[in-house]
């Protein structure tokens, strides 16, 4: 083979190889995928916070309905008001009472111009329907001479004088003992032993005092006396065990002389004395627990209205009071270190529940 033919073959072979490489290059080199448009991945929406349950509106409790004590009704019937005398203890109750009476006449047995029998003869002639007797003497005279139903007040020794009957009813002379003992405990949280001396015929009062004191964790020491000398004897026997003493208004067993001695012994032994008459504070009593005139008048009025409705059998033999007036002796408050927070010294009124 000549050189020209050999050269032609070599060139032809080279051309074929080049064509194959070109074809191979097209197959192996893939065109780049054009970048896709940028996709914005949305940020996740914030998960809404669980709505906290709406705060429930505060429960507003309705204010307790405080019912005012029912006022008594005015008395339309004709009433005779008979006073033992014109002492403030009687006159002040009468003054409160007559504001509830539409038709009344007041009689004072201290008026010596006519006897009690003549007074009640006049009452009988005046078509009176009820008698209110204020004080022991008036109550005893009414029991003897009244021809109509009677309601009495301001009498301590009721059973001894046999005052209560089917037609004669009464209103208590003393305020509730539970209010007095609760007030005493508030003034002196440390008081533990209280004593009293009474005459005969006060079993109900003794039971009331024992119950009132037991509720306050106080021991009640008492004795029964038949004279003022026995009162002094029992007091001297009891005083070493006492923190306090209840002086009941029983004039059968308490004379002025014995009262003075009792107060002197109490001061020497640092015994608190509770009385039922404000006038005794000046003699060294620690505090007084007295009834309230308007409360007595209210109870009389309620009893009269029940009688007038024909319900005399439903009227209590002795209607209890519901209020008390506490008055303190500032000197004794200081001596005994009593607590009188929440009430002015010398003037506090409480009502029974």
KEMI-579135 format. One record per residue (C-alpha): chain; residue in one letter; x, y, z; residue number from 1. Coordinates in steps of 0.5 Angstrom, whole numbers, plus 500, padded with zeros to 3 digits. Layout:
 cadena residuo  px  py  pz num
      A       A   X   Y   Z NUM
...
***
This chain:
 cadena residuo  px  py  pz num
      A       X 500 500 500   1
      A       X 503 507 498   2
      A       X 504 512 503   3
      A       X 498 517 501   4
      A       X 493 511 502   5
      A       X 495 510 509   6
      A       X 495 517 510   7
      A       X 488 517 508   8
      A       X 486 511 512   9
      A       X 489 514 519  10
      A       X 485 521 517  11
      A       X 479 517 516  12
      A       X 480 513 523  13
      A       X 481 519 527  14
      A       X 475 523 524  15
      A       X 471 517 526  16
      A       X 474 517 533  17
      A       X 472 524 534  18
      A       X 465 523 532  19
      A       X 464 518 537  20
      A       X 467 522 542  21
      A       X 463 528 540  22
      A       X 457 523 541  23
      A       X 459 520 547  24
      A       X 460 527 550  25
      A       X 452 529 548  26
      A       X 450 523 552  27
      A       X 454 524 558  28
      A       X 454 531 560  29
      A       X 447 533 562  30
      A       X 444 540 561  31
      A       X 443 543 568  32
      A       X 436 544 570  33
      A       X 435 551 571  34
      A       X 434 553 578  35
      A       X 427 553 580  36
      A       X 424 559 582  37
      A       X 425 560 589  38
      A       X 420 557 594  39
      A       X 418 561 600  40
      A       X 416 557 605  41
      A       X 411 560 609  42
      A       X 413 561 617  43
      A       X 408 557 621  44
      A       X 403 561 623  45
      A       X 404 562 631  46
      A       X 399 557 634  47
      A       X 394 561 638  48
      A       X 395 561 645  49
      A       X 390 557 649  50
      A       X 385 562 651  51
      A       X 385 562 658  52
      A       X 378 561 661  53
      A       X 375 568 663  54
      A       X 376 569 670  55
      A       X 369 568 673  56
      A       X 366 574 676  57
      A       X 367 574 684  58
      A       X 361 571 687  59
      A       X 358 576 691  60
      A       X 354 574 696  61
      A       X 348 578 698  62
      A       X 349 582 704  63
      A       X 345 578 710  64
      A       X 338 581 711  65
      A       X 338 584 718  66
      A       X 331 584 720  67
      A       X 330 590 725  68
      A       X 326 587 731  69
      A       X 319 588 730  70
      A       X 316 594 733  71
      A       X 310 593 738  72
      A       X 303 595 735  73
      A       X 300 601 739  74
      A       X 295 599 744  75
      A       X 288 602 743  76
      A       X 285 599 749  77
      A       X 284 603 755  78
      A       X 290 602 760  79
      A       X 291 605 767  80
      A       X 298 605 769  81
      A       X 300 605 776  82
      A       X 306 607 779  83
      A       X 309 605 786  84
      A       X 312 612 786  85
      A       X 315 617 782  86
      A       X 322 614 782  87
      A       X 326 614 776  88
      A       X 326 607 775  89
      A       X 319 607 775  90
      A       X 317 614 772  91
      A       X 322 612 766  92
      A       X 319 606 764  93
      A       X 312 609 764  94
      A       X 314 615 760  95
      A       X 317 610 754  96
      A       X 310 606 755  97
      A       X 305 611 754  98
      A       X 308 613 747  99
      A       X 305 606 745 100
      A       X 298 607 749 101
      A       X 292 611 745 102
      A       X 288 611 751 103
      A       X 291 611 758 104
      A       X 291 615 765 105
      A       X 297 615 770 106
      A       X 296 614 778 107
      A       X 302 614 783 108
      A       X 301 611 789 109
      A       X 306 615 793 110
      A       X 300 620 792 111
      A       X 297 620 800 112
      A       X 291 624 798 113
      A       X 287 617 797 114
      A       X 289 610 799 115
      A       X 290 605 794 116
      A       X 283 602 795 117
      A       X 280 608 792 118
      A       X 285 609 786 119
      A       X 283 602 784 120
      A       X 276 604 785 121
      A       X 276 610 781 122
      A       X 280 605 776 123
      A       X 274 600 776 124
      A       X 269 606 774 125
      A       X 273 609 768 126
      A       X 272 603 764 127
      A       X 279 601 764 128
      A       X 281 594 760 129
      A       X 288 593 763 130
      A       X 292 595 769 131
      A       X 300 596 768 132
      A       X 303 596 775 133
      A       X 310 598 775 134
      A       X 314 597 782 135
      A       X 313 591 787 136
      A       X 308 596 791 137
      A       X 303 597 785 138
      A       X 304 590 783 139
      A       X 301 587 790 140
      A       X 296 592 790 141
      A       X 293 591 783 142
      A       X 293 583 785 143
      A       X 289 585 791 144
      A       X 284 590 788 145
      A       X 284 590 780 146
      A       X 278 587 776 147
      A       X 281 587 770 148
      A       X 288 583 767 149
      A       X 294 586 770 150
      A       X 302 586 767 151
      A       X 307 588 772 152
      A       X 314 590 771 153
      A       X 320 592 776 154
      A       X 319 587 781 155
      A       X 325 582 783 156
      A       X 322 577 788 157
      A       X 316 575 784 158
      A       X 315 568 787 159
      A       X 315 570 794 160
      A       X 310 575 793 161
      A       X 305 570 789 162
      A       X 304 575 784 163
      A       X 303 571 777 164
      A       X 296 568 776 165
      A       X 291 567 770 166
      A       X 290 574 770 167
      A       X 296 577 772 168
      A       X 303 577 768 169
      A       X 310 580 769 170
      A       X 316 582 765 171
      A       X 323 581 768 172
      A       X 326 586 772 173
      A       X 333 584 770 174
      A       X 337 584 763 175
      A       X 339 577 760 176
      A       X 344 574 764 177
      A       X 348 571 758 178
      A       X 349 578 755 179
      A       X 352 580 762 180
      A       X 357 574 763 181
      A       X 359 575 755 182
      A       X 360 582 756 183
      A       X 364 580 763 184
      A       X 368 575 759 185
      A       X 370 580 754 186
      A       X 372 585 759 187
      A       X 376 580 763 188
      A       X 378 574 759 189
      A       X 381 571 765 190
      A       X 375 571 769 191
      A       X 374 564 772 192
      A       X 370 564 778 193
      A       X 364 568 779 194
      A       X 359 568 786 195
      A       X 352 570 788 196
      A       X 348 570 794 197
      A       X 340 570 793 198
      A       X 334 569 798 199
      A       X 330 564 797 200
      A       X 325 563 791 201
      A       X 330 564 785 202
      A       X 331 557 782 203
      A       X 330 559 775 204
      A       X 335 565 776 205
      A       X 340 560 779 206
      A       X 339 555 773 207
      A       X 340 561 768 208
      A       X 346 564 771 209
      A       X 349 557 771 210
      A       X 348 556 764 211
      A       X 350 563 762 212
      A       X 357 562 766 213
      A       X 358 555 763 214
      A       X 358 557 756 215
      A       X 364 562 758 216
      A       X 368 557 762 217
      A       X 366 560 768 218
      A       X 364 556 775 219
      A       X 358 559 779 220
      A       X 359 559 786 221
      A       X 352 561 790 222
      A       X 349 561 796 223
      A       X 342 562 799 224
      A       X 341 567 805 225
      A       X 335 568 809 226
      A       X 338 575 812 227
      A       X 343 580 811 228
      A       X 347 577 816 229
      A       X 347 571 813 230
      A       X 349 574 806 231
      A       X 355 577 809 232
      A       X 357 570 812 233
      A       X 357 567 806 234
      A       X 360 572 802 235
      A       X 366 572 807 236
      A       X 366 564 806 237
      A       X 366 565 798 238
      A       X 371 571 797 239
      A       X 377 567 797 240
      A       X 375 563 791 241
      A       X 372 568 787 242
      A       X 374 573 781 243
      A       X 368 576 781 244
      A       X 361 577 784 245
      A       X 354 578 782 246
      A       X 350 583 786 247
      A       X 343 581 785 248
      A       X 338 587 788 249
      A       X 334 582 793 250
      A       X 333 587 799 251
      A       X 331 582 803 252
      A       X 338 579 804 253
      A       X 342 586 803 254
      A       X 342 592 808 255
      A       X 346 598 807 256
      A       X 351 596 813 257
      A       X 352 589 810 258
      A       X 353 592 803 259
      A       X 358 597 805 260
      A       X 362 591 808 261
      A       X 361 587 802 262
      A       X 364 592 798 263
      A       X 370 593 803 264
      A       X 371 586 803 265
      A       X 371 585 795 266
      A       X 376 591 794 267
      A       X 381 588 799 268
      A       X 381 581 796 269
      A       X 381 585 789 270
      A       X 374 582 787 271
      A       X 370 585 781 272
      A       X 363 587 783 273
      A       X 357 587 778 274
      A       X 351 591 780 275
      A       X 344 592 776 276
      A       X 344 599 778 277
      A       X 348 605 775 278
      A       X 348 609 782 279
      A       X 352 603 785 280
      A       X 358 605 781 281
      A       X 360 610 785 282
      A       X 361 605 791 283
      A       X 366 602 788 284
      A       X 362 597 783 285
      A       X 366 595 777 286
      A       X 360 595 772 287
      A       X 353 595 772 288
      A       X 349 591 767 289
      A       X 342 594 767 290
      A       X 335 593 763 291
      A       X 333 598 758 292
      A       X 327 602 759 293
      A       X 325 602 752 294
      A       X 326 594 752 295
      A       X 321 594 758 296
      A       X 316 598 755 297
      A       X 316 594 749 298
      A       X 315 587 752 299
      A       X 309 590 756 300
      A       X 306 593 750 301
      A       X 307 586 746 302
      A       X 303 583 752 303
      A       X 298 588 752 304
      A       X 296 587 745 305
      A       X 296 579 746 306
      A       X 291 580 752 307
      A       X 287 584 747 308
      A       X 287 579 742 309
      A       X 284 574 747 310
      A       X 291 570 748 311
      A       X 292 572 755 312
      A       X 294 564 756 313
      A       X 299 565 751 314
      A       X 303 571 755 315
      A       X 309 568 759 316
      A       X 308 569 766 317
      A       X 314 573 766 318
      A       X 316 575 759 319
      A       X 324 576 758 320
      A       X 328 582 756 321
      A       X 332 582 750 322
      A       X 337 588 751 323
      A       X 342 590 756 324
      A       X 346 596 758 325
      A       X 353 596 760 326
      A       X 356 601 764 327
      A       X 363 601 767 328
      A       X 367 605 773 329
      A       X 373 608 769 330
      A       X 377 607 776 331
      A       X 375 600 777 332
      A       X 377 599 769 333
      A       X 384 601 770 334
      A       X 385 597 777 335
      A       X 383 591 774 336
      A       X 386 592 767 337
      A       X 379 591 764 338
      A       X 379 591 756 339
      A       X 373 595 754 340
      A       X 375 596 746 341
      A       X 369 596 741 342
      A       X 365 600 746 343
      A       X 365 607 750 344
      A       X 367 606 757 345
      A       X 361 607 761 346
      A       X 356 606 755 347
      A       X 354 600 751 348
      A       X 348 597 749 349
      A       X 347 590 747 350
      A       X 341 586 744 351
      A       X 340 578 745 352
      A       X 339 574 739 353
***
